[in-house]
Structure formats: structure tokens, C-alpha cells
Amino acid sequence: VRYPKMLVLEMAADKPNDIAYLVSFIRPKIGVVTAVGPAHLQTFHTLERIAQEKGRLVEALPDDGYAILNQADPLVAKMAQKTKAQVLYFVPQDGDIALAVAKKMAHLFGIHHLPPLPSLKGRLNLLAGINNSLVIDDTYNANPLSVAYALKQLKKLAQQHLAKRRIAVLGDMLELGRGAAQWHRQIGRMAHSYADLLLTTGQLAKEMAEAGGGRFFQDKKALIAYLKKEIRPGDLVLVKASRKMKFEEITQAIIKESKWK
């Protein structure tokens, strides 16, 4: 069997003890913790418990390993106290965590030049939209932290591309537990500041529309029909929701042609 010299794995956790189980048979030498955000609160209940579970990764690192931590996130930075490994910090520029991690890893392995990072399907892809618009396809998944970042990117890209109007098409952020309605209202208020037009669909997304002065639709079909009539030349449209909402169907309806086969 030809094993790879280097293997990059995601230590995913949607409930307590998931990472503890993974590191019981996977022995990483390098561990990266990017952020602690309000995801899977339905099972973890608090951010501190999420941090505790993610901390299992750095606890499992060996003496000659490396813990790469986000210094800008207090709950992540505190994990330095839990590891025997050497701690390396990164600080995201403009909120771009992936690029910051890539640069830190490259430095660790003596790589001095990074090629452009390839875009991943459903993750902030900028696509040509109908009627001479642009669409930000960020439909892979959603939680309050990632939606907040996406809204900031909507504003930033609108400035870069001289967009005439910013449209946020948002759906439910799932698995947020008892505070789900509050999180959706908070994002709705943020969207009011970052978008000229807020459109939502989903049981919880109705809270977004009400808090953000947006327009709520009973289903994706109605929202798509409205978008096709409403989108104008120069519009920049952000599409984002949790995976189970299947908002890629909205993206497909309002782009000229998919780059993903």
C-alpha cells in the first residue's frame, strides 16, 4: 500500500465527544483550530462547550507537533494552555481565515510562494448572473459567524465591482438550539446594514426578514420567481443558507451558466 506523505483531514464535530473519538485513532502532528462559532448549538448548547470539544485536537498533539491557532479568537487562543506542542498563531486579514492558515502552513514547511487558492463549490464563488448581474454563491453551509463574514464580503465585493445594488438572499441557519430565533434576528439586523435588499425563505429566516426590514417568501419557488424579475444590471446577489436548505437551487436559477459540472 502506498500511503501519502502528508494527509490533511477535517476533524468535524456536530456533537460532544466527536473529536475525542477521532483523535483516539488518528494521531495528528499538526492541529489547526480556525474559530469557535455558534454552530451545532442544538447539541453543544454553549460556545464554551464547542471550544472544549475543539480543544481535544490540540490536547492530542505530541511534544514535537504544532498547534496553529487563531489569535483573533479568544476561545481559540486560550487553547494554547491545553497543548504540549509548539504553538503558532495566525491573525486573519479582512476575515480571510483560509488564506491566513495557508500562509502559516506554507511558512512552516518552507514554502515561500503560494499559488492562487482554488475556489470550492458553494464557498464564496463569484459567478456571472442573469441580466448582467453578479452572484456570490456561498450555499455550502451557514451559521451566524459565516453569514456575518459573507455579508461583509458582499459589501467589499460590491465596492470592488462597482455594484449598483447589494442583494442578500438568506435562508435558515440550522442546529442553533434554543437561541435560533435570536441569532436569525441578529443576522437580519446586520443584513439591513450591509445589503440594499434582503430576501429570505425558511421557517427561521422569517425572523431575519422581520428584523432586517426584508421580504419573506413562503418557499424557494416564489423567491426564485421574484428574483428573476427583480435582478437588474449591476446587481450583486449573495445566496447563503444551511446545507439542508439546498439554496444552490436558487443560485442555479439566477446564474448564466454553472462552472461546476
C-alpha positions as a Markdown table, in Angstrom:
| # | Residue | x | y | z |
|---|---|---|---|---|
| 1 | Val | 0.0 | 0.0 | 0.0 |
| 2 | Arg | 1.4 | 3.4 | -1.0 |
| 3 | Tyr | 0.5 | 5.8 | 1.8 |
| 4 | Pro | 0.6 | 9.6 | 1.3 |
| 5 | Lys | 3.5 | 11.5 | 2.9 |
| 6 | Met | 1.0 | 14.1 | 4.1 |
| 7 | Leu | -2.7 | 13.8 | 4.9 |
| 8 | Val | -5.0 | 16.7 | 5.6 |
| 9 | Leu | -8.2 | 15.7 | 7.5 |
| 10 | Glu | -11.1 | 17.7 | 8.9 |
| 11 | Met | -11.9 | 16.8 | 12.5 |
| 12 | Ala | -15.6 | 17.5 | 12.3 |
| 13 | Ala | -17.8 | 17.6 | 15.3 |
| 14 | Asp | -21.6 | 18.1 | 15.5 |
| 15 | Lys | -22.0 | 16.7 | 19.0 |
| 16 | Pro | -19.9 | 16.2 | 22.1 |
| 17 | Asn | -17.0 | 13.7 | 22.0 |
| 18 | Asp | -16.8 | 13.6 | 18.2 |
| 19 | Ile | -13.3 | 14.9 | 18.1 |
| 20 | Ala | -12.3 | 13.0 | 21.2 |
| 21 | Tyr | -13.3 | 9.8 | 19.3 |
| 22 | Leu | -11.4 | 10.8 | 16.1 |
| 23 | Val | -8.1 | 11.5 | 17.9 |
| 24 | Ser | -8.4 | 8.2 | 19.6 |
| 25 | Phe | -7.2 | 6.5 | 16.4 |
| 26 | Ile | -6.0 | 9.4 | 14.3 |
| 27 | Arg | -2.7 | 10.8 | 15.6 |
| 28 | Pro | -2.2 | 14.2 | 14.1 |
| 29 | Lys | 1.2 | 16.0 | 14.4 |
| 30 | Ile | -0.2 | 19.4 | 13.4 |
| 31 | Gly | -3.6 | 20.7 | 14.5 |
| 32 | Val | -5.3 | 23.8 | 13.2 |
| 33 | Val | -8.2 | 25.5 | 15.0 |
| 34 | Thr | -9.7 | 28.3 | 12.9 |
| 35 | Ala | -12.6 | 29.6 | 15.0 |
| 36 | Val | -15.2 | 28.8 | 17.6 |
| 37 | Gly | -18.6 | 30.0 | 16.4 |
| 38 | Pro | -22.3 | 29.4 | 17.0 |
| 39 | Ala | -22.7 | 26.2 | 15.0 |
| 40 | His | -24.3 | 23.0 | 16.3 |
| 41 | Leu | -25.6 | 24.8 | 19.4 |
| 42 | Gln | -28.5 | 22.4 | 19.4 |
| 43 | Thr | -26.2 | 19.7 | 20.7 |
| 44 | Phe | -23.4 | 21.7 | 22.3 |
| 45 | His | -25.6 | 24.5 | 23.9 |
| 46 | Thr | -22.8 | 26.9 | 24.6 |
| 47 | Leu | -19.7 | 28.3 | 22.8 |
| 48 | Glu | -17.6 | 27.2 | 25.7 |
| 49 | Arg | -18.6 | 23.6 | 25.1 |
| 50 | Ile | -17.8 | 23.9 | 21.4 |
| 51 | Ala | -14.4 | 25.3 | 22.4 |
| 52 | Gln | -13.8 | 22.4 | 24.8 |
| 53 | Glu | -14.5 | 19.9 | 22.1 |
| 54 | Lys | -12.3 | 21.6 | 19.5 |
| 55 | Gly | -9.6 | 21.8 | 22.2 |
| 56 | Arg | -9.4 | 17.9 | 22.2 |
| 57 | Leu | -7.5 | 18.3 | 19.0 |
| 58 | Val | -4.6 | 20.4 | 20.4 |
| 59 | Glu | -4.6 | 18.2 | 23.6 |
| 60 | Ala | -3.8 | 15.2 | 21.4 |
| 61 | Leu | -0.8 | 16.7 | 19.7 |
| 62 | Pro | 2.7 | 15.4 | 20.5 |
| 63 | Asp | 5.6 | 17.3 | 22.0 |
| 64 | Asp | 7.2 | 17.7 | 18.6 |
| 65 | Gly | 3.9 | 18.8 | 17.0 |
| 66 | Tyr | 2.4 | 22.2 | 16.2 |
| 67 | Ala | -0.8 | 23.8 | 17.3 |
| 68 | Ile | -1.8 | 26.5 | 14.8 |
| 69 | Leu | -4.4 | 28.8 | 16.5 |
| 70 | Asn | -6.4 | 31.9 | 15.5 |
| 71 | Gln | -5.1 | 34.6 | 17.8 |
| 72 | Ala | -8.0 | 36.8 | 16.9 |
| 73 | Asp | -10.5 | 34.4 | 18.5 |
| 74 | Pro | -10.2 | 34.4 | 22.3 |
| 75 | Leu | -11.7 | 31.0 | 22.8 |
| 76 | Val | -9.2 | 29.5 | 20.2 |
| 77 | Ala | -6.2 | 31.5 | 21.6 |
| 78 | Lys | -6.8 | 30.0 | 25.1 |
| 79 | Met | -6.3 | 26.5 | 23.7 |
| 80 | Ala | -2.5 | 27.2 | 23.8 |
| 81 | Gln | -2.8 | 26.3 | 27.5 |
| 82 | Lys | -4.0 | 22.8 | 26.6 |
| 83 | Thr | -1.2 | 21.5 | 24.4 |
| 84 | Lys | 2.3 | 20.2 | 24.7 |
| 85 | Ala | 3.0 | 21.1 | 21.1 |
| 86 | Gln | 4.6 | 24.3 | 19.9 |
| 87 | Val | 2.0 | 27.0 | 19.4 |
| 88 | Leu | 1.9 | 29.1 | 16.2 |
| 89 | Tyr | -0.6 | 31.9 | 15.9 |
| 90 | Phe | -2.2 | 33.4 | 12.8 |
| 91 | Val | -4.3 | 36.5 | 12.5 |
| 92 | Pro | -6.8 | 36.7 | 9.6 |
| 93 | Gln | -6.6 | 39.7 | 7.3 |
| 94 | Asp | -10.0 | 41.0 | 6.3 |
| 95 | Gly | -11.5 | 37.9 | 8.0 |
| 96 | Asp | -9.9 | 35.5 | 5.4 |
| 97 | Ile | -9.1 | 32.6 | 7.8 |
| 98 | Ala | -8.3 | 30.1 | 5.0 |
| 99 | Leu | -5.7 | 32.3 | 3.4 |
| 100 | Ala | -4.1 | 33.1 | 6.8 |
| 101 | Val | -3.9 | 29.4 | 7.7 |
| 102 | Ala | -2.5 | 28.6 | 4.3 |
| 103 | Lys | 0.3 | 31.2 | 4.7 |
| 104 | Lys | 1.2 | 29.9 | 8.2 |
| 105 | Met | 1.3 | 26.3 | 7.0 |
| 106 | Ala | 3.4 | 27.3 | 4.0 |
| 107 | His | 5.9 | 29.1 | 6.2 |
| 108 | Leu | 6.1 | 26.0 | 8.5 |
| 109 | Phe | 7.0 | 23.8 | 5.5 |
| 110 | Gly | 9.4 | 26.3 | 4.0 |
| 111 | Ile | 7.1 | 27.2 | 1.1 |
| 112 | His | 7.8 | 30.9 | 0.1 |
| 113 | His | 5.3 | 31.3 | -2.7 |
| 114 | Leu | 1.6 | 30.3 | -2.6 |
| 115 | Pro | -0.2 | 29.9 | -5.9 |
| 116 | Pro | -3.8 | 31.3 | -6.0 |
| 117 | Leu | -6.1 | 29.2 | -3.9 |
| 118 | Pro | -8.7 | 27.3 | -6.0 |
| 119 | Ser | -12.3 | 28.2 | -5.3 |
| 120 | Leu | -14.5 | 25.4 | -3.8 |
| 121 | Lys | -18.1 | 24.9 | -4.9 |
| 122 | Gly | -20.6 | 26.8 | -2.9 |
| 123 | Arg | -18.0 | 28.8 | -1.0 |
| 124 | Leu | -18.0 | 32.5 | -1.9 |
| 125 | Asn | -17.8 | 31.8 | -5.7 |
| 126 | Leu | -18.3 | 34.9 | -7.8 |
| 127 | Leu | -20.4 | 33.9 | -10.8 |
| 128 | Ala | -21.9 | 35.7 | -13.7 |
| 129 | Gly | -25.7 | 36.2 | -13.1 |
| 130 | Ile | -28.7 | 36.8 | -15.3 |
| 131 | Asn | -29.3 | 40.3 | -16.7 |
| 132 | Asn | -25.7 | 41.4 | -16.3 |
| 133 | Ser | -25.6 | 40.8 | -12.6 |
| 134 | Leu | -23.0 | 39.0 | -10.4 |
| 135 | Val | -23.9 | 36.2 | -7.9 |
| 136 | Ile | -21.9 | 35.2 | -4.8 |
| 137 | Asp | -22.6 | 31.5 | -4.4 |
| 138 | Asp | -22.0 | 30.7 | -0.7 |
| 139 | Thr | -24.5 | 28.0 | -0.4 |
| 140 | Tyr | -22.4 | 25.2 | 1.1 |
| 141 | Asn | -23.5 | 25.8 | 4.6 |
| 142 | Ala | -24.3 | 28.6 | 7.1 |
| 143 | Asn | -24.0 | 29.6 | 10.7 |
| 144 | Pro | -24.1 | 33.1 | 12.3 |
| 145 | Leu | -20.3 | 33.6 | 12.0 |
| 146 | Ser | -20.1 | 32.5 | 8.4 |
| 147 | Val | -23.1 | 34.6 | 7.3 |
| 148 | Ala | -21.7 | 37.7 | 9.0 |
| 149 | Tyr | -18.5 | 37.2 | 7.1 |
| 150 | Ala | -20.4 | 36.6 | 3.8 |
| 151 | Leu | -22.3 | 39.9 | 4.4 |
| 152 | Lys | -19.0 | 41.7 | 4.8 |
| 153 | Gln | -17.8 | 40.2 | 1.6 |
| 154 | Leu | -21.0 | 41.3 | -0.1 |
| 155 | Lys | -20.1 | 44.9 | 0.8 |
| 156 | Lys | -16.5 | 44.5 | -0.1 |
| 157 | Leu | -17.1 | 42.9 | -3.5 |
| 158 | Ala | -19.8 | 45.5 | -4.2 |
| 159 | Gln | -17.2 | 48.2 | -3.8 |
| 160 | Gln | -14.6 | 46.3 | -5.9 |
| 161 | His | -17.1 | 45.7 | -8.8 |
| 162 | Leu | -18.9 | 49.0 | -8.5 |
| 163 | Ala | -22.2 | 47.2 | -8.0 |
| 164 | Lys | -25.3 | 49.3 | -8.2 |
| 165 | Arg | -27.2 | 47.3 | -5.6 |
| 166 | Arg | -26.4 | 44.7 | -2.9 |
| 167 | Ile | -29.0 | 41.9 | -2.6 |
| 168 | Ala | -28.8 | 39.3 | 0.3 |
| 169 | Val | -30.8 | 36.1 | -0.3 |
| 170 | Leu | -30.6 | 34.2 | 3.0 |
| 171 | Gly | -32.2 | 31.1 | 4.5 |
| 172 | Asp | -32.3 | 29.2 | 7.7 |
| 173 | Met | -29.2 | 28.6 | 9.8 |
| 174 | Leu | -29.9 | 25.2 | 11.3 |
| 175 | Glu | -28.9 | 23.5 | 14.6 |
| 176 | Leu | -28.7 | 26.6 | 16.7 |
| 177 | Gly | -30.8 | 25.3 | 19.5 |
| 178 | Arg | -33.0 | 27.5 | 21.8 |
| 179 | Gly | -31.4 | 30.7 | 20.7 |
| 180 | Ala | -32.1 | 30.1 | 17.0 |
| 181 | Ala | -34.7 | 32.9 | 16.6 |
| 182 | Gln | -32.4 | 35.4 | 18.3 |
| 183 | Trp | -29.4 | 34.5 | 16.1 |
| 184 | His | -31.6 | 34.9 | 13.0 |
| 185 | Arg | -32.8 | 38.3 | 14.2 |
| 186 | Gln | -29.3 | 39.4 | 14.8 |
| 187 | Ile | -28.2 | 38.5 | 11.3 |
| 188 | Gly | -31.3 | 40.2 | 9.9 |
| 189 | Arg | -30.3 | 43.5 | 11.6 |
| 190 | Met | -26.8 | 43.1 | 10.2 |
| 191 | Ala | -28.1 | 42.4 | 6.7 |
| 192 | His | -30.1 | 45.6 | 6.9 |
| 193 | Ser | -26.8 | 47.5 | 7.2 |
| 194 | Tyr | -24.8 | 45.5 | 4.6 |
| 195 | Ala | -27.5 | 44.9 | 1.9 |
| 196 | Asp | -29.8 | 47.2 | 0.0 |
| 197 | Leu | -32.4 | 44.4 | -0.3 |
| 198 | Leu | -32.9 | 41.4 | 2.0 |
| 199 | Leu | -34.9 | 38.4 | 0.7 |
| 200 | Thr | -35.4 | 35.3 | 2.8 |
| 201 | Thr | -37.2 | 32.0 | 2.9 |
| 202 | Gly | -37.4 | 29.3 | 5.6 |
| 203 | Gln | -39.1 | 28.8 | 8.9 |
| 204 | Leu | -36.4 | 30.6 | 10.9 |
| 205 | Ala | -35.4 | 33.1 | 8.1 |
| 206 | Lys | -38.8 | 34.8 | 8.6 |
| 207 | Glu | -37.2 | 36.3 | 11.8 |
| 208 | Met | -34.4 | 37.7 | 9.6 |
| 209 | Ala | -36.7 | 39.4 | 7.3 |
| 210 | Glu | -38.7 | 41.0 | 10.1 |
| 211 | Ala | -35.6 | 42.2 | 12.0 |
| 212 | Gly | -33.9 | 43.4 | 8.9 |
| 213 | Gly | -36.7 | 45.1 | 7.0 |
| 214 | Gly | -36.6 | 42.4 | 4.3 |
| 215 | Arg | -39.1 | 40.5 | 2.3 |
| 216 | Phe | -40.1 | 36.9 | 3.3 |
| 217 | Phe | -41.2 | 34.2 | 0.8 |
| 218 | Gln | -43.1 | 31.1 | 1.7 |
| 219 | Asp | -40.8 | 28.9 | -0.4 |
| 220 | Lys | -37.8 | 28.9 | -2.8 |
| 221 | Lys | -40.0 | 28.7 | -5.9 |
| 222 | Ala | -41.7 | 32.0 | -5.0 |
| 223 | Leu | -38.3 | 33.6 | -4.1 |
| 224 | Ile | -36.7 | 32.5 | -7.4 |
| 225 | Ala | -39.7 | 33.8 | -9.4 |
| 226 | Tyr | -39.3 | 37.2 | -7.7 |
| 227 | Leu | -35.5 | 37.3 | -8.2 |
| 228 | Lys | -35.8 | 36.6 | -11.9 |
| 229 | Lys | -38.0 | 39.7 | -12.3 |
| 230 | Glu | -36.2 | 41.9 | -9.8 |
| 231 | Ile | -32.5 | 41.4 | -10.7 |
| 232 | Arg | -31.2 | 44.4 | -12.6 |
| 233 | Pro | -27.9 | 45.1 | -14.4 |
| 234 | Gly | -25.2 | 45.9 | -11.9 |
| 235 | Asp | -26.7 | 44.0 | -9.0 |
| 236 | Leu | -24.6 | 41.8 | -6.7 |
| 237 | Val | -26.5 | 38.9 | -5.2 |
| 238 | Leu | -25.4 | 36.9 | -2.2 |
| 239 | Val | -27.0 | 33.5 | -1.8 |
| 240 | Lys | -26.5 | 31.7 | 1.5 |
| 241 | Ala | -28.2 | 29.2 | 3.9 |
| 242 | Ser | -27.6 | 25.9 | 5.7 |
| 243 | Arg | -26.8 | 22.9 | 3.6 |
| 244 | Lys | -30.2 | 21.3 | 4.2 |
| 245 | Met | -32.0 | 24.3 | 2.7 |
| 246 | Lys | -30.5 | 23.5 | -0.8 |
| 247 | Phe | -30.0 | 27.1 | -1.8 |
| 248 | Glu | -27.8 | 26.0 | -4.7 |
| 249 | Glu | -31.2 | 25.7 | -6.5 |
| 250 | Ile | -31.6 | 29.4 | -6.2 |
| 251 | Thr | -28.0 | 30.0 | -7.4 |
| 252 | Gln | -28.6 | 27.8 | -10.5 |
| 253 | Ala | -31.8 | 29.7 | -11.3 |
| 254 | Ile | -30.1 | 33.1 | -11.4 |
| 255 | Ile | -26.7 | 32.4 | -13.0 |
| 256 | Lys | -25.9 | 32.4 | -16.7 |
| 257 | Glu | -24.0 | 29.1 | -16.7 |
| 258 | Ser | -22.6 | 26.9 | -14.0 |
| 259 | Lys | -18.8 | 26.4 | -13.8 |
| 260 | Trp | -19.4 | 23.2 | -11.8 |
| 261 | Lys | -20.3 | 20.1 | -13.6 |
